[in-house]
Amino acid sequence: MLGLLVLVLAALGGPYARRTEGGRGQANGGTPQRDSCLFFDHSHVLWTSVLSRYVKDGFVDYAGLKKAGEADLRSDLDALESVCRDHYQAWSREQQLAYWINAYNAYTVWLILDHYPLPSIRKIGLIPRAAFRQHFIRLERLRGRALSLNDIEHEILRKEFAEPRIHFAIVCASKGCPVLRSEASPAADLEGQLEEAARNFVRDTAKNRFESSTRTLHLSPIFQWFRADFERGGVTLSEVVARYADEGIAAALRAGEIGIEFSDYDWSLNGR
């Protein structure tokens, strides 16, 4: 069944097919040299170059990127795919975590480009959330097989790092997601970026809205879906939100004076 699926994807010209042409789909059409895994740019300059040109206020110019920036994005993915397991294992935790956050976001954009134009990532595939199950991420040198976006989020970021703030940093190409930054997440400043991402997300009234008439805080369903992640270690969801909310809401949450409900998720494309 898996083999049949791969053949179908290749026939459709999807991301799996495009990125396996010429061996490993390198920008120059060749197979990377073994020494290419010895160096990796932990500042993620290539990804920042793409983001700075095509992302503004969290919205992505997918049309412009597809027209003029796709090769630059491909170069960034080539760099991600050049990483070898033994070198990765020698990295710091921050370097590893930054790698996966940037990889998730870059590959999500690549997936959208491969199907653009479209109104939502949910329109990719024939079954619900099919886009997140596609094994199009060619990281065999690092993980021994091709990965899906679900693999990165659930099997690696959530299980291996147990860092709940990744839910404020990885972006699934939807308006309900956290805002996609116009720069990469470099390992050297990852802690600061994660704190900033958490604060910006919690205070984003498009995703988390306080209704004064009912004394209710309507939170993004991200807090509902991953509540166990946020409450790991015995903290409550109210305590987590209060840590990043503005002063008035934070005080009311700590005092138990407002209730929490969860809103709907906006799956429309984060394009412009």
Secondary structure, 3 states (H helix, E strand, C coil): CHHHHHHHHHHHCCHHHHCCCCCCCCCCCCCCCHHHHHCCCCCCHHHHHHHHHHEECCEECHHHHHHHHHHHHHHHHHHHHCCCHHHHCCCCHHHHHHHHHHHHHHHHHHHHHHHCCCCEHHHCCCCCCHHHHCCCEECHHHHCCEECHHHHHHHHHHHHHCCHHHHHCCCCCECCCCCCCCCCCCHHHHHHHHHHHHHHHHCCCCCCEEECCCCEEEECHHHHHCHHHHCCCCCCHHHHHHHHCCHHHHHHHHCCCCEEEECCCCCEECEC
